[in-house]
């Protein structure tokens, strides 16, 4: 099965060699002839968006602010695992405090803060605790502050606990003159704010929020007088912590992108060290196919493979290694994916060494180096997840469990070399030199070339453009070249994370266009040969509820594939990408037009776990999905999936139907799988990621 990973910029998104990524996945395809999905799904999605716009503030309106920065030692190096807590100076209730822990790069993020003055407290074992403030937080803004901690003096405590300085009742300033000046400035600002609020009482809520946000000054606007106070030996000059600018160095660190489809929502790592950042994933599901195949085999799926059973889809262990700009990543792959992913790669049939067995239990494995160029430059070689198709290879990261065809039928991994260059903190350019289109080996004489451009100009917008070409990716067809473009847009059009009703809304759109040409096929059809093209799109809309505790996603997509060159082969009699099957051929001119729709509900009590339930309907214009009779021959697989099967279960030893009829004993003696044109299913499961 072709499996795809989105941006999937899972753990390699940062420009730094050791930063475990918090966040980091396509050209509009022409509309297809079949419009059933548009009639069934798009009106519901559009209605949902229109209702949301009528009932919610204007596009992008936000009522909370954010504080971010990097915790450092006196030597200027980042301090990981430092505890950072923000307390609203006007709020005596400490239960409303916001706390976080800085990552391996020292970066921290405190979000969903109500506008106002905050005191920050930063602590780490072996260092003197720091109490600093005030830090002013404004709506829809990010305030930067980089705290510096000094090491604890000897004898501070036998246990090595930090020596904590008491939090001052007032911000630390040089003398009373500066304090008085600051109080006067704050009083004036509060008066201005009340005046603006009164003025807006007769205006629209959306406009009011915009002007109020503009009226709240940035921390840099509140500065004490510049004069130097007199110093005496008894009253040494105090240092005033100056809020730093937002992190404009680390790529995409200026915003929180955990809302994206194809991106894990974890905001923190459970455990980290200077050398290794671990990662653990579990994925278990139960599916009920209404076709009720008696062999329990669901053909044509990329996520659910067995009917009426509990199955472990994925159990993965590994993580990121990092030391002095040297980087490496390994993630194992156990469970159903260890069988279902390799079966769709035909390249292992070229030559020896059984590459499927060699790589079966490896999802990602690469090493590389980070260069301090621009905002970062990474060069990695090995197996890495691809970024074509928006949905992540790993289901924990996704809005739904079973993705649409555009994602299911495009790659999930590449084997080769990638270069990640971050010219700015909002842009990534990533070239690939790879063996081929989801292939462990090279099919013929050409490597595949491609790359990704990822652009996130704002926290509410992400655009990713993937392109592939040059590869000759058909087994035994050396002069047939493949090209493909895959482009996605994701937009968060509503965000009130503290709302107990609707707290967030977003949509994603993906369009794909690709084809093969040469050696008897063309991209457009005609005298040069049959049309061998892939046209597809998918659209999803997601709504979060009750402070992002619940999420409901609606969507689906379409695929027009007149040559089936990217249509997954059902595992009839154990067939795979190498063997092929006479029961579902992929010859030039064999069409496959399909559409699907999905509704998914997720319950997310912690950032490390997701409980989910999903219902879906999928349709094809040719028999494709497993029916009641199943797709397994009498007596089980006979080891010859490339040939027809007799009713006795024996192989007819030929892929010619007339010859098979004669070999099996006459008319009615050849076995056929039960393939249907539609599939309806319901499923539930649990996803865990540490």
C-alpha positions as CSV (number, residue, x, y, z in Angstrom):
1,X,0.0,0.0,0.0
2,X,1.2,3.4,-0.8
3,X,1.3,5.3,2.5
4,X,1.9,8.9,2.8
5,X,3.1,11.2,5.5
6,X,2.2,14.8,5.8
7,X,4.2,17.3,7.4
8,X,5.0,15.4,8.4
9,X,7.7,17.2,9.4
10,X,7.5,15.0,12.4
11,X,10.8,15.2,14.2
12,X,12.9,16.9,11.6
13,X,11.0,20.2,11.3
14,X,13.4,22.4,13.3
15,X,16.5,23.8,11.7
16,X,18.5,22.8,14.8
17,X,19.9,19.3,14.9
18,X,18.5,18.4,18.3
19,X,15.2,20.2,18.5
20,X,12.3,17.7,18.7
21,X,9.7,19.4,16.5
22,X,6.6,20.7,18.0
23,X,5.1,21.4,14.7
24,X,5.9,21.0,11.1
25,X,1.8,18.2,5.3
26,X,-0.6,20.5,-3.2
27,X,-2.1,22.3,-7.3
28,X,-5.8,22.1,-7.7
29,X,-6.8,19.1,-9.8
30,X,-9.5,19.4,-12.5
31,X,-12.9,18.4,-11.4
32,X,-13.9,14.8,-12.2
33,X,-17.0,13.6,-13.9
34,X,-18.3,11.9,-10.8
35,X,-20.0,14.5,-8.5
36,X,-21.6,12.2,-5.9
37,X,-19.3,13.2,-3.2
38,X,-19.7,16.9,-3.9
39,X,-23.5,16.5,-3.6
40,X,-23.1,14.5,-0.3
41,X,-20.3,16.2,1.5
42,X,-19.5,19.7,0.2
43,X,-22.9,21.2,1.1
44,X,-22.5,20.0,4.7
45,X,-18.9,21.4,4.9
46,X,-20.0,24.8,3.4
47,X,-23.0,25.0,5.7
48,X,-20.8,24.3,8.7
49,X,-18.3,27.1,7.7
50,X,-21.1,29.6,7.0
51,X,-22.7,28.9,10.4
52,X,-19.4,29.3,12.1
53,X,-18.8,32.7,10.4
54,X,-22.2,34.0,11.4
55,X,-21.9,32.9,15.0
56,X,-18.3,33.8,15.7
57,X,-15.9,36.8,15.5
58,X,-14.3,37.9,12.4
59,X,-11.6,35.8,10.6
60,X,-8.6,35.2,12.8
61,X,-9.9,37.2,15.8
62,X,-8.2,36.1,19.0
63,X,-8.7,37.2,22.6
64,X,-5.6,35.8,24.2
65,X,-1.9,36.3,24.0
66,X,1.3,34.3,24.1
67,X,4.7,34.6,25.8
68,X,7.7,32.8,24.3
69,X,11.4,32.7,24.5
70,X,14.5,30.7,25.2
71,X,15.8,29.9,28.7
72,X,19.6,30.4,28.9
73,X,22.5,30.1,31.3
74,X,25.0,32.9,32.0
75,X,27.2,31.5,29.2
76,X,24.4,32.2,26.7
77,X,23.7,28.5,26.0
78,X,20.1,27.3,26.0
79,X,18.9,25.6,29.2
80,X,16.6,22.6,28.6
81,X,13.9,21.4,31.0
82,X,13.5,24.7,32.9
83,X,10.1,25.3,34.5
84,X,8.4,28.5,33.4
85,X,5.3,29.8,35.2
86,X,3.2,33.0,34.4
87,X,1.1,34.6,37.0
88,X,-1.4,37.4,36.3
89,X,-0.4,40.3,38.6
90,X,-4.1,41.3,39.0
91,X,-5.3,37.7,39.8
92,X,-4.8,36.4,43.3
93,X,-5.9,32.9,42.2
94,X,-2.8,30.9,41.5
95,X,-4.9,28.1,39.9
96,X,-5.1,30.3,36.8
97,X,-1.3,30.3,36.4
98,X,0.1,28.9,33.1
99,X,3.2,26.7,33.3
100,X,5.4,24.9,30.8
101,X,8.8,23.3,30.6
102,X,11.4,24.5,28.0
103,X,12.4,22.0,25.3
104,X,15.8,20.6,24.4
105,X,16.7,23.9,22.7
106,X,15.6,25.9,25.8
107,X,12.5,27.2,23.9
108,X,9.3,27.6,25.9
109,X,5.8,28.7,25.0
110,X,3.0,30.0,27.3
111,X,-0.2,30.5,25.3
112,X,-3.9,31.3,25.9
113,X,-3.0,34.1,28.4
114,X,-5.6,36.8,29.0
115,X,-4.3,40.3,28.3
116,X,-2.6,42.0,31.3
117,X,0.6,42.1,33.4
118,X,2.3,38.9,34.3
119,X,5.1,37.9,36.6
120,X,7.3,35.1,35.4
121,X,9.0,32.6,37.6
122,X,11.8,30.4,36.0
123,X,13.5,27.5,37.9
124,X,15.8,24.6,37.2
125,X,17.7,22.2,39.4
126,X,21.2,23.5,40.1
127,X,20.3,27.1,39.1
128,X,19.0,30.1,41.0
129,X,15.3,30.6,40.5
130,X,14.4,33.9,38.7
131,X,11.3,36.0,39.4
132,X,10.8,38.7,36.7
133,X,8.2,41.1,35.6
134,X,6.1,42.8,34.6
135,X,5.6,41.2,31.2
136,X,2.7,42.8,29.3
137,X,0.5,40.4,27.3
138,X,-1.8,41.8,24.5
139,X,-4.5,40.0,22.6
140,X,-3.4,38.2,19.4
141,X,0.2,39.1,20.1
142,X,3.3,37.2,21.1
143,X,5.6,38.7,23.8
144,X,9.2,37.6,23.8
145,X,11.3,37.2,26.9
146,X,14.6,35.2,27.2
147,X,15.4,34.6,30.9
148,X,19.0,34.0,32.1
149,X,19.6,31.7,35.1
150,X,22.8,31.7,37.1
151,X,24.1,28.5,38.7
152,X,23.3,28.0,42.4
153,X,26.1,28.9,44.8
154,X,27.8,26.0,46.8
155,X,25.9,25.1,49.9
156,X,22.5,26.1,48.6
157,X,21.1,22.7,49.5
158,X,22.4,19.2,49.9
159,X,19.9,17.9,47.4
160,X,20.9,20.3,44.7
161,X,17.5,22.0,44.7
162,X,17.5,25.5,43.2
163,X,18.0,28.5,45.4
164,X,14.9,30.5,44.9
165,X,14.8,34.3,45.2
166,X,11.5,35.5,46.7
167,X,9.1,36.9,44.1
168,X,9.1,40.7,44.6
169,X,5.8,42.4,45.2
170,X,6.8,45.1,42.7
171,X,8.8,44.7,39.5
172,X,12.6,45.1,40.1
173,X,13.7,48.7,39.3
174,X,16.7,50.8,40.2
175,X,14.9,53.2,42.6
176,X,11.7,54.8,43.6
177,X,11.8,57.4,40.8
178,X,11.6,54.7,38.2
179,X,8.8,52.9,40.0
180,X,6.8,56.2,40.2
181,X,7.4,56.9,36.5
182,X,6.2,53.4,35.6
183,X,3.1,53.7,37.7
184,X,2.1,56.9,36.0
185,X,2.7,55.4,32.6
186,X,0.5,52.4,33.4
187,X,-2.2,54.5,34.9
188,X,-2.3,56.6,31.6
189,X,-2.4,53.4,29.5
190,X,-5.3,52.0,31.6
191,X,-7.2,55.3,31.2
192,X,-6.6,55.2,27.4
193,X,-7.8,51.6,27.3
194,X,-11.0,52.4,29.2
195,X,-11.7,55.3,26.8
196,X,-11.2,53.0,23.8
197,X,-13.5,50.4,25.3
198,X,-16.2,52.9,25.9
199,X,-16.0,54.1,22.4
200,X,-16.3,50.6,21.0
201,X,-19.4,49.8,23.1
202,X,-21.6,51.0,20.2
203,X,-19.5,49.3,17.5
204,X,-19.2,45.8,16.2
205,X,-17.5,43.2,18.4
206,X,-15.0,42.3,15.7
207,X,-13.9,45.8,15.1
208,X,-13.7,46.4,18.9
209,X,-11.3,43.6,19.5
210,X,-9.0,44.8,16.7
211,X,-8.8,48.3,18.1
212,X,-8.4,47.2,21.7
213,X,-5.5,44.9,20.7
214,X,-3.9,47.9,19.0
215,X,-4.4,50.0,22.1
216,X,-2.5,47.6,24.4
217,X,1.2,48.6,24.1
218,X,4.0,46.1,23.6
219,X,6.4,45.5,26.5
220,X,9.0,47.7,24.7
221,X,6.6,50.7,25.0
222,X,6.7,50.6,28.8
223,X,10.2,51.7,29.7
224,X,11.5,53.5,32.9
225,X,13.2,56.8,32.5
226,X,16.7,56.6,31.0
227,X,18.5,58.5,33.8
228,X,21.0,56.6,35.9
229,X,20.1,56.5,39.6
230,X,22.7,57.2,42.2
231,X,24.4,54.1,43.5
232,X,25.8,53.4,47.0
233,X,27.6,50.4,48.3
234,X,24.6,49.5,50.4
235,X,22.2,49.8,47.5
236,X,23.7,48.1,44.4
237,X,22.1,48.8,41.1
238,X,19.3,46.3,40.2
239,X,19.0,44.8,36.8
240,X,15.7,45.1,35.0
241,X,14.9,42.1,32.8
242,X,14.2,43.3,29.3
243,X,11.6,41.3,27.3
244,X,13.2,39.9,24.3
245,X,11.7,39.8,20.8
246,X,9.8,36.6,19.7
247,X,11.9,33.7,18.5
248,X,12.5,34.7,14.9
249,X,15.4,32.3,14.4
250,X,13.9,28.8,14.9
251,X,11.8,27.9,11.8
252,X,8.0,28.1,12.5
253,X,8.6,28.7,16.3
254,X,6.7,32.1,16.0
255,X,3.4,30.3,16.2
256,X,1.6,27.2,17.4
257,X,0.9,24.8,14.5
258,X,-0.3,21.8,16.4
259,X,-3.8,22.4,14.9
260,X,-2.7,21.3,11.5
261,X,-3.8,18.0,9.9
262,X,-0.9,15.7,9.6
263,X,1.0,17.2,12.6
264,X,1.1,15.9,16.2
265,X,-0.5,18.1,18.7
266,X,2.1,17.5,21.5
267,X,3.4,20.8,22.9
268,X,6.0,19.2,25.1
269,X,8.3,16.2,25.4
270,X,7.8,13.9,28.3
271,X,11.5,13.3,28.7
272,X,14.6,14.7,27.0
273,X,18.4,14.8,27.3
274,X,21.3,16.4,25.5
275,X,21.9,13.3,23.4
276,X,18.5,11.7,22.9
277,X,14.8,12.6,22.6
278,X,12.6,9.5,22.7
279,X,9.4,8.8,20.8
280,X,6.8,6.1,21.4
281,X,3.6,5.4,19.4
282,X,0.7,3.0,19.8
283,X,-2.3,2.6,17.5
284,X,-5.1,0.0,18.1
285,X,-8.5,-0.1,16.3
286,X,-11.7,-2.1,15.8
287,X,-13.5,-1.9,12.5
288,X,-16.9,-3.2,11.3
289,X,-17.3,-3.5,7.5
290,X,-21.0,-3.7,6.6
291,X,-20.1,-5.9,3.6
292,X,-19.1,-8.5,6.3
293,X,-16.4,-10.4,4.3
294,X,-16.2,-13.9,5.7
295,X,-12.4,-14.0,5.5
296,X,-12.3,-10.8,7.7
297,X,-10.1,-9.1,5.0
298,X,-10.9,-5.5,4.1
299,X,-9.4,-4.9,0.6
300,X,-8.7,-1.5,-0.8
301,X,-7.9,0.2,2.6
302,X,-4.8,1.8,3.8
303,X,-5.6,1.9,7.5
304,X,-8.1,-0.8,8.4
305,X,-7.2,-4.3,7.1
306,X,-9.3,-6.7,9.2
307,X,-13.0,-6.7,9.9
308,X,-14.7,-7.4,13.2
309,X,-11.4,-7.7,15.1
310,X,-9.2,-5.7,17.4
311,X,-5.9,-5.1,15.7
312,X,-2.6,-3.4,16.5
313,X,-2.0,-1.1,13.6
314,X,1.3,0.4,14.9
315,X,3.7,0.0,17.8
316,X,6.8,2.1,17.3
317,X,9.8,2.9,19.5
318,X,12.7,5.2,18.8
319,X,13.5,8.9,18.7
320,X,16.0,11.5,17.8
321,X,19.8,11.5,18.5
322,X,21.6,14.8,18.6
323,X,25.1,15.9,19.5
324,X,27.3,18.8,18.3
325,X,25.2,19.3,15.1
326,X,25.3,15.6,14.2
327,X,21.7,14.2,14.0
328,X,20.1,10.9,13.6
329,X,16.6,9.4,13.9
330,X,15.2,5.9,14.1
331,X,11.6,4.8,14.6
332,X,10.7,1.1,14.5
333,X,7.5,-0.2,12.9
334,X,5.6,-3.2,14.4
335,X,2.0,-4.2,14.0
336,X,-0.1,-4.3,10.8
337,X,1.9,-1.6,9.1
338,X,5.0,-3.8,9.1
339,X,3.2,-6.1,6.6
340,X,0.8,-3.8,4.7
341,X,3.3,-1.1,3.9
342,X,6.1,-3.2,2.3
343,X,3.7,-5.2,0.2
344,X,3.0,-2.2,-2.0
345,X,6.6,-1.7,-3.0
346,X,7.5,-3.7,-6.1
347,X,11.2,-2.5,-6.3
348,X,12.4,-5.3,-4.1
349,X,11.8,-7.6,-7.0
350,X,14.8,-6.0,-8.7
351,X,17.9,-8.1,-7.8
352,X,18.6,-9.8,-4.5
353,X,18.7,-9.4,-0.7
354,X,15.0,-9.4,0.1
355,X,14.7,-5.7,0.9
356,X,11.2,-6.1,2.3
357,X,12.5,-8.2,5.1
358,X,15.5,-5.9,5.5
359,X,13.3,-2.8,6.1
360,X,10.1,-4.3,7.3
361,X,10.4,-3.2,10.9
362,X,11.8,0.2,10.2
363,X,9.6,3.3,9.6
364,X,12.4,5.9,9.7
365,X,16.1,5.6,9.8
366,X,18.5,8.3,8.8
367,X,21.6,10.2,9.9
368,X,22.7,13.7,9.0
369,X,24.3,17.0,9.9
370,X,23.0,20.4,10.8
371,X,24.7,23.5,9.3
372,X,24.3,26.9,10.8
373,X,23.3,28.5,7.5
374,X,20.5,31.1,7.2
375,X,17.9,29.8,9.7
376,X,19.3,26.2,9.4
377,X,20.4,23.7,6.8
378,X,19.9,19.9,7.4
379,X,21.3,17.2,5.2
380,X,20.0,13.7,5.9
381,X,20.4,10.3,4.2
382,X,18.3,7.1,4.8
383,X,14.6,6.3,5.0
384,X,12.4,9.3,5.8
385,X,8.7,9.9,5.6
386,X,7.4,11.6,2.5
387,X,5.4,14.8,2.6
388,X,2.9,14.0,-0.3
389,X,-0.8,13.7,0.5
390,X,-1.2,16.0,3.6
391,X,-2.1,13.2,6.1
392,X,0.6,11.8,8.2
393,X,2.0,8.3,8.0
394,X,1.2,8.1,11.7
395,X,-2.6,8.2,12.5
396,X,-2.1,10.1,15.9
397,X,-1.2,13.2,13.8
398,X,-4.4,13.2,11.7
399,X,-7.9,14.6,11.8
400,X,-9.4,11.3,10.6
401,X,-8.3,7.7,10.6
402,X,-8.9,6.5,7.1
403,X,-7.7,9.2,4.7
404,X,-9.1,9.8,1.2
405,X,-7.6,8.4,-2.0
406,X,-5.2,11.3,-2.7
407,X,-3.4,10.5,0.5
408,X,-3.8,6.7,0.5
409,X,-2.4,6.2,-3.0
410,X,0.6,8.5,-2.8
411,X,3.9,7.7,-1.0
412,X,4.4,7.3,2.7
413,X,8.2,7.0,2.7
414,X,11.3,7.7,0.6
415,X,14.7,6.1,0.6
416,X,17.5,8.5,-0.4
417,X,18.9,12.0,0.4
418,X,17.0,15.1,1.5
419,X,18.2,18.6,2.1
420,X,16.2,20.9,4.4
421,X,17.0,24.6,3.9
422,X,15.3,27.3,6.0
423,X,16.0,30.7,4.4
424,X,13.6,32.4,6.8
425,X,11.7,31.2,9.9
426,X,8.5,30.9,7.8
427,X,9.9,29.1,4.8
428,X,11.4,25.6,4.1
429,X,12.8,24.5,0.8
430,X,13.5,20.7,0.7
431,X,15.0,18.9,-2.3
432,X,15.0,15.1,-2.6
433,X,17.2,12.6,-4.4
434,X,15.6,9.3,-3.9
435,X,15.4,5.7,-5.3
436,X,11.9,6.2,-6.5
437,X,8.2,6.6,-5.7
438,X,7.9,4.8,-2.3
439,X,10.5,2.3,-3.1
440,X,13.3,0.6,-1.2
441,X,15.3,0.1,-4.4
442,X,15.5,1.7,-7.9
443,X,13.1,0.2,-10.4
444,X,15.0,0.9,-13.5
445,X,17.8,3.3,-14.6
446,X,16.6,6.6,-13.1
447,X,16.6,8.1,-9.7
448,X,13.6,10.1,-8.6
449,X,14.0,13.8,-8.0
450,X,11.6,16.0,-6.2
451,X,11.1,18.4,-3.3
452,X,8.8,20.4,-1.0
453,X,8.2,24.0,-0.4
454,X,6.5,24.7,2.9
455,X,5.4,28.3,3.7
456,X,3.7,29.4,6.8
457,X,3.4,33.2,6.8
458,X,0.9,33.3,9.7
459,X,-0.1,31.0,12.5
460,X,-3.5,30.4,10.9
461,X,-2.2,29.5,7.4
462,X,0.0,26.7,6.1
463,X,0.8,26.0,2.4
464,X,2.8,23.1,1.1
465,X,3.8,22.3,-2.4
466,X,5.3,18.9,-3.4
467,X,6.7,17.9,-6.8
468,X,8.2,14.7,-8.1
469,X,9.7,13.7,-11.5
470,X,12.3,11.8,-13.5
471,X,11.7,8.5,-11.8
472,X,10.9,5.4,-14.0
473,X,8.9,3.7,-11.4
474,X,7.2,0.7,-13.2
475,X,8.7,-2.7,-12.7
476,X,10.0,-4.0,-16.0
477,X,9.0,-0.9,-17.9
478,X,12.3,1.1,-18.1
479,X,11.3,4.0,-20.4
480,X,8.1,5.1,-18.7
481,X,8.6,8.3,-16.7
482,X,6.4,9.6,-13.8
483,X,5.7,13.2,-12.8
484,X,3.4,14.4,-10.0
485,X,2.4,17.5,-8.1
486,X,0.6,17.5,-4.8
487,X,-0.4,20.8,-3.1
488,X,-2.2,21.6,0.1
489,X,-3.7,24.6,1.9
490,X,-4.7,24.6,5.6
491,X,-6.6,27.5,7.1
492,X,-7.6,28.0,10.8
493,X,-10.5,30.5,10.4
494,X,-11.6,30.6,14.1
495,X,-9.7,30.4,17.3
496,X,-11.0,30.8,20.9
497,X,-9.1,28.1,22.8
498,X,-10.6,28.9,26.2
499,X,-14.2,28.7,25.0
500,X,-16.3,25.9,26.4
501,X,-18.4,25.9,23.2
502,X,-16.7,26.0,19.8
503,X,-13.0,26.6,20.5
504,X,-11.4,26.3,17.1
505,X,-12.3,25.7,13.4
506,X,-10.1,24.9,10.4
507,X,-10.2,23.3,7.0
508,X,-7.7,21.7,4.6
509,X,-7.8,21.3,0.9
510,X,-5.4,19.1,-1.2
511,X,-5.2,18.8,-5.0
512,X,-3.1,16.2,-6.9
513,X,-2.2,16.0,-10.6
514,X,0.2,13.4,-12.0
515,X,0.8,11.1,-15.0
516,X,3.1,8.7,-16.7
517,X,4.4,8.9,-20.3
518,X,6.5,6.8,-22.6
519,X,6.6,3.2,-23.7
520,X,2.9,3.0,-24.8
521,X,1.2,5.5,-22.5
522,X,0.6,9.3,-22.5
523,X,-0.5,12.0,-20.0
524,X,-3.4,13.1,-22.2
525,X,-4.4,10.0,-24.3
526,X,-4.7,9.9,-28.1
527,X,-2.5,8.3,-30.8
528,X,0.5,8.0,-28.4
529,X,-1.3,5.5,-26.2
530,X,-3.9,5.3,-23.4
531,X,-4.1,8.1,-20.8
532,X,-2.1,7.3,-17.7
533,X,-3.0,10.1,-15.3
534,X,-4.0,10.6,-11.6
535,X,-6.4,13.4,-10.8
536,X,-7.7,13.9,-7.3
537,X,-8.7,16.2,-4.5
538,X,-9.8,16.0,-0.9
539,X,-11.4,18.6,1.5
540,X,-11.8,18.3,5.3
541,X,-13.4,20.7,7.8
542,X,-12.7,20.3,11.6
543,X,-14.3,21.9,14.6
544,X,-12.9,21.7,18.1
545,X,-15.2,22.0,21.2
546,X,-14.8,22.6,24.9
547,X,-11.3,24.0,25.1
548,X,-10.1,21.6,22.3
549,X,-11.2,18.5,24.3
550,X,-13.4,17.2,21.5
551,X,-13.1,17.6,17.7
552,X,-15.5,16.7,14.9
553,X,-14.2,16.3,11.3
554,X,-16.2,16.0,8.1
555,X,-14.8,15.5,4.6
556,X,-13.8,13.3,1.8
557,X,-12.4,13.3,-1.7
558,X,-12.3,11.9,-5.3
559,X,-9.8,10.1,-7.5
560,X,-9.8,9.8,-11.3
561,X,-7.3,7.2,-12.4
562,X,-7.9,6.0,-16.0
563,X,-4.8,3.7,-15.9
564,X,-4.8,2.5,-12.3
565,X,-1.1,3.2,-12.0
566,X,-1.5,4.5,-8.4
567,X,-4.6,2.5,-7.4
568,X,-3.8,0.1,-4.6
569,X,-4.1,-3.6,-5.5
570,X,-6.5,-5.6,-3.2
571,X,-4.6,-8.5,-1.6
572,X,-6.6,-11.2,-3.5
573,X,-5.0,-14.6,-2.9
574,X,-2.1,-12.7,-1.2
575,X,-1.4,-10.6,-4.3
576,X,1.1,-7.7,-3.9
577,X,2.7,-5.0,-6.1
578,X,5.2,-7.6,-7.5
579,X,2.9,-10.4,-8.3
580,X,-0.1,-8.5,-9.6
581,X,-3.5,-10.2,-9.9
582,X,-5.6,-11.4,-12.9
583,X,-8.7,-10.5,-10.9
584,X,-7.8,-6.8,-10.6
585,X,-5.4,-5.7,-13.4
586,X,-3.5,-2.4,-13.7
587,X,-3.0,-2.3,-17.4
588,X,-3.0,1.0,-19.4
589,X,-6.6,1.9,-20.1
590,X,-8.0,0.1,-17.0
591,X,-9.9,2.8,-15.2
592,X,-10.6,3.5,-11.5
593,X,-12.9,6.4,-10.6
594,X,-13.6,6.5,-6.8
595,X,-14.9,8.9,-4.1
596,X,-15.4,8.7,-0.3
597,X,-16.8,10.6,2.6
598,X,-15.9,10.4,6.3
599,X,-17.1,11.7,9.7
600,X,-14.8,11.4,12.7
601,X,-15.1,12.3,16.4
602,X,-12.1,12.6,18.6
603,X,-11.8,12.8,22.4
604,X,-8.5,14.2,23.6
605,X,-8.3,14.3,27.4
606,X,-4.5,14.6,27.3
607,X,-2.1,15.8,24.6
608,X,-0.6,12.2,24.5
609,X,-3.8,10.2,23.8
610,X,-6.8,10.3,21.4
611,X,-9.9,8.2,21.6
612,X,-11.8,8.2,18.3
613,X,-14.9,6.9,16.5
614,X,-15.4,7.1,12.7
615,X,-18.0,6.3,10.0
616,X,-17.1,6.2,6.3
617,X,-18.5,5.4,2.9
618,X,-16.4,4.7,-0.1
619,X,-17.5,4.0,-3.7
620,X,-15.8,2.8,-7.0
621,X,-17.1,2.6,-10.5
622,X,-15.5,-0.9,-10.8
623,X,-15.7,-3.8,-8.3
624,X,-12.9,-3.1,-5.8
625,X,-13.9,-3.6,-2.1
626,X,-14.2,-7.0,-0.3
627,X,-17.7,-8.5,-0.4
628,X,-19.4,-11.1,1.7
629,X,-17.6,-14.0,0.0
630,X,-14.2,-12.5,0.7
631,X,-11.0,-12.4,-1.4
632,X,-9.3,-15.5,-0.1
633,X,-9.5,-18.7,-2.2
634,X,-10.9,-22.0,-0.8
635,X,-8.4,-23.5,1.6
636,X,-6.4,-20.2,1.9
637,X,-3.8,-18.6,-0.3
638,X,-2.1,-21.1,-2.7
639,X,1.1,-19.2,-3.2
640,X,0.4,-18.2,-6.8
641,X,-1.5,-14.9,-6.7
642,X,-0.5,-14.0,-10.3
643,X,-2.7,-16.8,-11.7
644,X,-6.4,-17.7,-11.6
645,X,-7.6,-20.2,-9.0
646,X,-9.8,-23.2,-9.4
647,X,-12.8,-23.8,-7.2
648,X,-10.8,-26.5,-5.5
649,X,-8.3,-23.9,-4.3
650,X,-5.5,-25.1,-6.6
651,X,-3.8,-22.7,-8.9
652,X,-4.8,-22.8,-12.6
653,X,-1.1,-21.8,-13.4
654,X,-2.2,-19.3,-16.0
655,X,-3.4,-15.7,-16.1
656,X,-5.4,-16.3,-19.2
657,X,-9.1,-17.0,-18.3
658,X,-9.8,-19.3,-21.2
659,X,-6.8,-21.4,-20.4
660,X,-7.7,-21.4,-16.7
661,X,-11.2,-22.6,-17.5
662,X,-9.8,-25.5,-19.4
663,X,-7.2,-26.3,-16.7
664,X,-9.7,-26.3,-13.9
665,X,-12.1,-28.6,-15.7
666,X,-14.6,-26.5,-17.7
667,X,-17.2,-23.8,-17.3
668,X,-17.9,-22.7,-13.8
669,X,-14.7,-24.3,-12.3
670,X,-12.7,-21.0,-11.9
671,X,-12.9,-19.3,-8.5
672,X,-13.6,-15.6,-8.3
673,X,-13.2,-13.2,-5.4
674,X,-16.3,-11.3,-4.2
675,X,-15.6,-7.7,-5.1
676,X,-18.1,-4.9,-4.5
677,X,-18.4,-1.3,-5.8
678,X,-18.9,0.2,-2.3
679,X,-17.9,-0.1,1.3
680,X,-19.5,1.3,4.4
681,X,-17.8,0.9,7.8
682,X,-17.7,2.1,11.4
683,X,-14.6,2.0,13.5
684,X,-13.2,3.0,16.9
685,X,-9.7,3.1,18.4
686,X,-7.1,4.6,20.6
687,X,-3.9,6.5,19.6
688,X,-1.0,7.2,22.0
689,X,2.1,9.2,21.3
690,X,4.9,10.1,23.8
